[in-house]
Amino acid sequence: MTAKSTDDEIVLLARQAGLDLPPEYFQELVSAYANVREMIDRIPTGRPRGDEPAHVFAPMKFLPVGQ
């Protein structure tokens, strides 16, 4: 897992995302972000580009018969 984000980093991320939260919601955002960060860190990385389904989809296979 990556290092724990500081409150200032979370504020910056929220502003970059277009969020303008009132102060009373800020602690809730910080708490939720810790959980989201854990989920993000579990996503596997370094996979080959060919593993992406969009790169193996063959739309010609779905044409009506005879075309």
N, C-alpha and C positions, 0 to 999 in steps of 0.2 A: 504494500500500500504506500502511496505517496505521503509526504509529510502533511500534517494537519494544516489546513488553510487558516490564515488569520482572519479576524473579522473584517479588516480593511480589504483583504483580497476578495472576500465574499461580496462586500459592498461594490467593489469594482466590477466583479462578474455580473452582479445584478444590474448595475447601471449599463454595462455593455449590452445586456440582454433587453434593455429598454424598461426595466422595472424601476418604479419610483415608489418604494414602500414607505408607509408611515413608520416611525420609530417603534411603535408597539408590536409591529410584525417582524421586526428585524431579528430578534432572538429566536423566533420560530423558524425563520429562514436559515439561520446559522445551524440550528439543531437538525433541520431537514437536510441541509447540504451535506452534513457529515454522513448521513445514511446514503444519500445519492452518490457521494464520492466512493463509498465502499462498493456500491453496485457497479460503478464505472470501472473501478480497478479490477473487477472480476471479468470484464469483457476481454476475451483473448485478442492479442494483437500479433502482428507479424505473419498473418496468414497470406498465402499466395493469392494474387488477383483473381485467378481462375476459380477460387472458391465462392466468389460472389455470384449468386444465381443469375443476375442480369447479364453476366458474361457467358452463360451457357444456354440461355433461352434461345430456342430456334423457332421463331414464329411461323416459318414455312410448314412446320409439322401440323399446324392447326388450320390450314387451308381446306376448303371442301374438297371432296374426292373429285378427281378429274381436272384439277387446276394446277 
